[in-house]
């Protein structure tokens, strides 16, 4: 039963994050919310026009009473991963990433 519950949480977490792709004059900008991500695990791969993003995430929820006794203590470890086709070619060497306050922004200059 516990495994079923954990698998359900993982599927919900992976499918609950929106991703935005903005087509600007000289670049594409991808923005997605990935709260609790470990930036050191970020992997951005470009294969032709197919972009794949993966990053590990972790979150923790604690509830304690006045005596610091746990009423609830939950932890989640997972991985955000998305692959998406890009509308045009990009300069692979010019890809930039920025992660700040749970928001991942990837800038891909057009060729």
N, C-alpha and C positions, 0 to 999 in steps of 0.2 A: 504494500500500500504506500509506503514512504517513497519508494522509487517512482511510482506512478505520479505522486504529488510533485516530486522534484522535477520529473520530466515535463509535467504540465507547466510549472513555473518557468523552466528554461525555454519552452516553446513560446510562452507568452512574452517573455523578455525579448527574445529575438525578433518577434513580429510586432512589437509595440513601438518601435522607433521609426519615426518618419525621416525621410531623406529628401533634401531639396537639391535640384540641379538647375543652376541659373546660367543661361547662355548670354555672356556679355560680348562686346565687340571683339576683344582681343584674348578672351579667356573663358573658361568654364569655372564656375565656383560651386562646390558641393558643400552643403551645410547639413549637419545631423547632430542630434542630441545623443550623447553617450555618457550619461552621468556615472561617476564612479570608475571611469576608465583609467587604466595605467598607460600613460602616454609612451612609456618605454617599450610596450608590446605592440605598438602601432605598426601595421604592415600594409603598404599601399603598392599594389602591383598593377601594371598596365600591360596588357597583351593585345596589341592592335588597338582597337577602340573599346575593348572590354576592361573596365576598371574594377578591381577587387580591393575591398577595404576590410581589414580585420583588426580588432583591438580587444583585449581582455578587460572585463568589467568586474567590479566587486562592490557590494553594498552591505551595510549592516544596520539593523534596527534593534534598539534596546529600549525596554521599558522596565523601570525599577520603582520599587516603592520607597518610602522615606528612609528605610533602613538599608538601602542599596541591595535589597534582595530582588533577584530577577523575577519579573512577572512574565516577560517574554524576551527572547534574544534570538534574532534571526540573522543569518548571513546568506548571501547569494554570491556565487562566483560563476561567471559565464563568459561568453565571447560574442561580441557583436561582429557579424560578418555580412557583407552585402557585395554583390556583383551587379554592375549596371553598364549598359552600352552607352557610349558617348556619341553625340551627334556628329562629331568631326574629329579630325586628327589633332593630336596635341604634341607639344615638345616634352618628351619624357624627362629630359634633364632639367627642365624648369619647374617641375612639380614642387609645390610648397605646402606644408601642413602647419596648422596652428590648433592647439587644444587649450581652451581656457574656460574655466567654470562649467565643465561638462559639455561644452559645445566643440565639435570637431569641424574645422573648415579646411577644405582642400582646394587649392588654386592650381588650375592646369592651363598653362598658356597655349593658345592655338598656334599651329604652324602656318 
